[in-house]
Structure formats: C-alpha cells, structure tokens
Amino acid sequence: MGGGFKAERDGGVSIRLDHGEVAILRSLVAQILDLVGPGSTGSDPLERALGIGAAEVTPPTDPVLARLFPAAYADEKEALEFRRYTEPSLRDGKRADAEVVLRTAVPGKIRLDAEQAKAWLRALNDVRLALGTRLDVTEEVHEQIERMSEDDERYAAFVTYDWLTYLQDSLVRALW
C-alpha cells in the first residue's frame, strides 16, 4: 500500500495507487453504481427538474441501501414523503460521484482538483458504508482484524475496509 492523499498547491490533491489498488477501488465503486441503480427516468420534466420521484416510494429492504438512503423521520408517512422528494437526487449524486472515481482512478499518480476530490470523498464514504454494513463492522474493527486469522474468509474484506478508511482519512486531511 502506497502513501495516502497529499495536498497540492493549487487546492487539489494527489495520490499514487498501484494496479491492484486501482482494480479493487474501481470494482467496489462499480458495485455501488450498480446498487444505486440507473438514473432518474421520470417522464414529467418538472418532476425531473425538482428531483421528485414517483408518487409511490418504499424504504429499501436491502440493509446497504437502507444505510445509504436512511429514513429522515421516525414517522413512516413523513419519512416516505421526504424520501419521495429527495431520494432521486441523492441517487443521482451518488452515481455522479462514483463516475468521477471510475473516470479518474488509474494506476500511477492521480491528481484531482478540489471538486473531484470531494466526489472521491463522498464515493469512498459510500463504499465504506456499504462494505461496513455487509461485514457488520463495529467500532472495534481494528481489534477484530488483529484477532482474525489471515485464513478467515472475511479477512481480505476487513483489510480492504481498513484500507478504505485510511484513504478516506488521508483525503480529509489533505483537503482540510
């Protein structure tokens, strides 16, 4: 594993990733893109412009989607109404962030401007949330990894989660 993100004089950031790191990152981000689904397809131009989805929405049953798109209110009716107005644009944003990573993640030195770096930050967060949910990660993740045998089938996924945490932390530090 190479170093993390470094701040650049122009307000952007850079990082050096090898082929394997890029392959893992691109694979995970592509999975998020698939999970989030296709873009808004509403036929009403006003609804599309306002980011309003279909009249009927349901909370996600997949635990990862529920984590990526949590209920905004405890009251189910209010939560569904809020979801109707916000989820399509949230999905569009997650797709756009993932696409920035897929376009810019190449082996070698990667230079990102401030906006691309923020998209990476959001996409890394989505990947970590998804992987953490699937792995049922707790705050004791480092202790879990230390106790885990390298032969454990979950080991690679936990180490990947830890690497993503490192990338995200280094990106936050480089940006601010």
Secondary structure by P-SEA (a helix, b strand, c coil): cccccccccccbbbbbbcaaaaaaaaaaaaaaaaaaccccccccaaaaaaccccccccccccaaaaaacccccccaaaaaaaaaacaaaaaaaaaaaaaaaaacccccbbbbcaaaaaaaaaaaaaaaaaaaaaaccccaaaaaaaaccccccaaaaaaaaaaaaaaaaaaaaaac
